[in-house]
């Protein structure tokens, strides 16, 4: 434990002495968040409620509706649903006769009624409701279900950008181990310590350090603007962890692939990739995201932060798990790709050493 704390302390001390690194790690995200917050916080909308709908289990269309509707949908029997409705835990209940029972008249019940009316029209026209539901779900998410849409989208992109900053520390760690001119590499010739355990230990320390920095960023956002970016804690932390892991592998891969290039080229490439991914994941607002979705659809497959933005918004602002598969597929492909590149390059360096 003492060794781990010393490692964290030395990493912070190194970052503190590196003025450029300290600026990008700490000051730039806070500065960017402050500018965006002051600029856009007066243009935001009030938070839209999460609409809670229960569907009777005996309804034949229940599984299809649960999959397609842009609400928080649960399948219940009639007795339990009525109890939940009376307690105020549900906004509406759709029974097996396709009759909608609502807690009270208002915006949630009106939205549910309109969507169900559309479902009946699609059913009567013998269209594929799942395809219509995908479009409806996307529209609902963009227009109705994201509270403080513009500012929170921008702040989430800044949060993701900070997750990827671990690429700088992982790149530097990789340079120490495999750069021919590195003094640390020369020490490993006589040291009993193996390179891979040393690398994994350093990456783990960087990951924990990045979590601490992100925690400070979230605390600043809440203190300065009274905005909570994390509501679904387990999934939010999982997304942040996977993005930090993606950033760490990105830094290692760049260091190994460009082993013969200068440090300036490696640092510049890291910075360009991080800024490109983060800024096209929502930092320019929801209109820019819609433009990417309509005209640059291929970029959704290349940028894992886009899938992360949609899944993050879904779990924290809508209250469902839409876009979960899309995010996990995208980030898994990238992690496997970067890990394969890193292992291939490390094996090449190992053969070269012997």
JOURMO-V723577 format. One record per run of one state. SS is the DSSP state (h for helix, s for strand, l for the rest). FROM is the first residue (numbers start at 1). LEN is the number of residues. If there is no record, write none. Layout:
SS & FROM & LEN
SS & FROM & LEN
This chain:
l & 1 & 1
h & 2 & 16
l & 18 & 1
h & 19 & 25
l & 44 & 8
s & 52 & 5
l & 57 & 5
h & 62 & 7
l & 69 & 3
s & 72 & 5
l & 77 & 1
h & 78 & 10
l & 88 & 4
s & 92 & 3
l & 95 & 5
s & 100 & 3
l & 103 & 4
h & 107 & 18
l & 125 & 4
h & 129 & 15
l & 144 & 5
h & 149 & 16
l & 165 & 1
h & 166 & 13
l & 179 & 4
h & 183 & 8
l & 191 & 4
h & 195 & 31
l & 226 & 7
h & 233 & 25
l & 258 & 5
h & 263 & 21
l & 284 & 2
h & 286 & 10
l & 296 & 3
h & 299 & 4
l & 303 & 1
h & 304 & 15
l & 319 & 5
h & 324 & 30
l & 354 & 1
